[in-house]
Structures are given as structure tokens and as C-alpha cells.
């Protein structure tokens, strides 16, 4: 699968924006340090991830590559039933064993 890389101009714009953002942050720290620290803590707390993350592979699931459709298919390993097809061509599912 081919990936598109961003243009050099976008990278430059991003770097300039990050520099300006850091400058504004240091300016706010100089002006009112307590308020800026409190704002940073609130922003960090609001961005905390509260969703449970999967660990390891899913049990009783196997994925197989279908060359006709050029997609991965998820099967139940006990019954052999097809559960779903991958929408993206050629990319396998995460956390599912490849057979």
C-alpha cells in the first residue's frame, strides 16, 4: 500500500506554528505563572485517555488473506464462519492472528 507524504511546505508551516505556540506559552508563563500552570494541568487532565485498551490477540479469531478480493477475512477459529471482511485492500486487522 502506498502512503502519501506531506509536502515540504506543510512541514515548514507546522514547524513555524509550533515555534509561535511555544513562544506564546513562554510569554504566558512570564506574565502569569500560576494561571498558565493551572491551564496546562486542566488541558492535560481533559485529554487523558479513559478508554480501555486491548492487550494481546483476540481469542477464537483468525484472519486469512483472500487473493480474489485482495482483502483480509476474519473467521471464527472454532466454527470456521466468516465474520467480516476488511474494507482496506491488503492491510491486516490488528490484534488478530494471521493463519
Residue, then its C-alpha position, 0 to 999 in steps of 0.5 A: x500500500x502506498x502512503x502519501x507524504x506531506x509536502x515540504x511546505x506543510x512541514x515548514x508551516x507546522x514547524x513555524x506554528x509550533x515555534x509561535x505556540x511555544x513562544x506564546x506559552x513562554x510569554x504566558x508563563x512570564x506574565x502569569x505563572x500560576x494561571x498558565x500552570x493551572x491551564x496546562x494541568x486542566x488541558x492535560x487532565x481533559x485529554x487523558x485517555x479513559x478508554x480501555x485498551x486491548x492487550x494481546x490477540x483476540x481469542x477464537x479469531x483468525x484472519x486469512x488473506x483472500x487473493x480474489x478480493x485482495x482483502x483480509x477475512x476474519x473467521x471464527x477459529x472454532x466454527x470456521x464462519x466468516x465474520x467480516x471482511x476488511x474494507x482496506x485492500x491488503x492491510x491486516x486487522x490488528x490484534x488478530x492472528x494471521x493463519 
